[in-house]
């Protein structure tokens, strides 16, 4: 196990944590539960069961103060974690698509086989290792082991590296991106860093229906919006210690300028995100970004950035003659979003260890019977070493949206209005973080989509009325408004009932990626603008 001892070792016990995920939004819909062939009643140290998605969303390790709960299937599971690292992936795939096993999973979570395998759900699998550490028996997924190692500043890795940082995390990883995690393309024959494990390893997915997904685009391709603050990041890894005595630097070459990050320190066999914050051009274009490092090795050396404009898709001016007799209200979109991200930075502190180095010198002394004496001319030498701490940061995006009748809607009452009038919007986004502002950006872009266009083809790009970590956005002035109001005009033909606007809030950047949020709100349509107006003779008193 590396530097394991008689109280820190592994007896080959393994298992797997299972969570049901809803396909439509990649959200967990079941409580995670653990499956193992072994008797694990002697586990005395574990964490409250959570899944990898929960930890990625900002949840923290929480000690389980009660008994460790697990399930022992009637049909034994294949070996997940092996000393050689060559688990039988075909056997694992067959096991977790076996009807008997799926029925057992359904019993554990309280659902039916037909519902689970309908294509609306998939399984998130996470390998578990049961091992002894400092005399206590632990149960940990790969993600929990990496998070626990960070909390111990490398203490778990120092003794159990072969298991917790190689065999366990590499026993299961994605061949194609899913659930917001990339396909793993790294070295599969060496221990992995905590951050790599948390962000890429110890994860498998079982799908019950082909979703038509294709292999992901290269990690070296990104898309940014014009005139936007963004954060571009890469991962710097090192097999050797990068100490404060000789720190590393990483340079981003962007648009003819250089952005250099200095004073990077990393313990041996670890990694860290390194990033730069910059502003995109105002004109759409393709930019080639190159990245270089003075020490260690980067996961990405070049990035192709597509800088695109979201303007020019405003809806046409609705007219009195517009009709849509076959209209049915569409479902509100719900694309995948990330509302929280975590990342961190290594720092080094010198741990002194003064050691006396002897230097005996013969001192002549004619008065002495021996002609002299020995004298130690040595000195204290600090033989200390660098120790490292990992400071974790987190950012969370929270947002709300308010849709209401526009300012020139005389018959409006609260959210009730007639069709043909305008609706106004206010979107508020708040980025809360414990990181310095140099790490993050505020939410900057919001696009509103409308039901009369099936939430496609046309959208309105909102103006940012208040910027900062707390941003407020509203519609731009409508070019078809006589008074230049910030509204979107509802079509006259829109049927009575809910009128729901969907808004996608994005461009809240962190070193670990962009945060975004799906928002929607409604007004209630009853009647049309014609009900408020009529033409008739003037009454003369």
Secondary structure as UniProt FT lines:
FT   TURN            6..7
FT   STRAND          8..22
FT   TURN            23..26
FT   STRAND          27..28
FT   STRAND          33..36
FT   TURN            41..42
FT   HELIX           52..56
FT   TURN            57..58
FT   HELIX           89..95
FT   TURN            96..97
FT   HELIX           99..109
FT   HELIX           113..116
FT   STRAND          121..133
FT   TURN            134..135
FT   STRAND          136..141
FT   HELIX           142..151
FT   TURN            152..154
FT   HELIX           155..162
FT   HELIX           163..167
FT   HELIX           169..171
FT   TURN            179..180
FT   HELIX           194..200
FT   STRAND          204..207
FT   TURN            219..220
FT   STRAND          221..225
FT   TURN            226..227
FT   STRAND          229..238
FT   HELIX           244..246
FT   STRAND          248..254
FT   TURN            255..256
FT   STRAND          257..264
FT   TURN            268..269
FT   STRAND          270..279
FT   STRAND          285..293
FT   STRAND          297..298
FT   STRAND          302..308
FT   TURN            320..321
FT   TURN            325..326
FT   STRAND          340..351
FT   STRAND          354..357
FT   STRAND          360..364
FT   TURN            366..367
FT   TURN            369..370
FT   STRAND          372..376
FT   STRAND          379..382
FT   STRAND          385..405
FT   TURN            407..408
FT   TURN            410..411
FT   TURN            414..415
FT   STRAND          416..419
FT   STRAND          422..433
FT   HELIX           437..439
FT   STRAND          445..450
FT   HELIX           451..453
FT   TURN            454..455
FT   STRAND          460..461
FT   STRAND          463..466
FT   STRAND          470..474
FT   TURN            479..480
FT   TURN            482..483
FT   STRAND          488..489
FT   TURN            492..493
FT   STRAND          497..510
FT   TURN            511..512
FT   STRAND          513..528
FT   HELIX           529..532
//
